Each structure stands twice: as structure tokens, then as C-alpha cells.
Amino acid sequence: MKNIVVGLILATVATSAMAGAMLEPVMEPGPIVEQASAHSFDHDILVPLVFLAFMGIVLFF
């Protein structure tokens, strides 16, 4: 019984000792939001168009 009490006391002291130091918290930088640029051409359509052209050439020959 005495060993259990000593073990519980040591466990309590060890967990509070490992809780951490009194340092300032490290703040992570917030997300950076970029505004969309106003382009007249949508570049997202370029890859599918190139793929379709490639497939057309492959199927033609």
C-alpha cells in the first residue's frame, strides 16, 4: 500500500514538472489571402485543350 501511494505522488509530481515552462506562446502566422487577378484568358482551360489536341493527333494517325 505504501508503494502505491509513493508511486502516485511521484507520478503527480512528474506530470506537473513536465507540463512545460513559462514561455511566451508561439503564434503561427495567419493564412495569406491573395486576390484573384483580372486576366482576360482563363489558363485553366489550356491543359484540357492541349490534351484534346494531343488525343486528336494520336487518334488521327
N, C-alpha and C positions, 0 to 999 in steps of 0.2 A: 504494500500500500504506500509505503514511504517513497519507493522508487517511482511510482506513478505520479505522485504529487510533485516530486522533484523534476520529473520529465515534463509535466505540464507547465511548470514555472519556467523551465529553460526554453520550452517551445514558445511560450508567450513573449519572453524577453528577446528571443532570437528573431521573431517575426516583426516586432516593433523596431528592433535595431536595423533590420533590412528594409524598412519602409521607405527610406530614401533620405536625402539630405535636404536642407532648407535652401534650395537654389531657386532662382527665378525660373518660371516655366518657359519652355522653348515654344514660341509661337510659329506655326507654319504659315508661310505666305499664302494669301488667298489666291483663288484662280484668276488668271488674266483673261479678260474677255476682249477679243478682237472684233472690231466692227467689219461687217462684210463690205468689200469694195464693190463699187458700181461698174462692173465690166459689161460691155455690150455683148460679149460672146461667152456662152456657158461652156467651160472646159470639161465639165463632167460628161458631156455627150461625145467628146473626142475619142475616148478609148473604145466605146461600143461601135462607133463608126469605123474606126480602123480595123477592129475585129471583123465586122461585117464585110469590109472590103477585102480583107485577107481571106476570109472564108469563100467569098465570091470568086476570087482568083484561083483558089485551090480547087473548088468545085468545077470551074470552067475548064481547067486544063487537065 
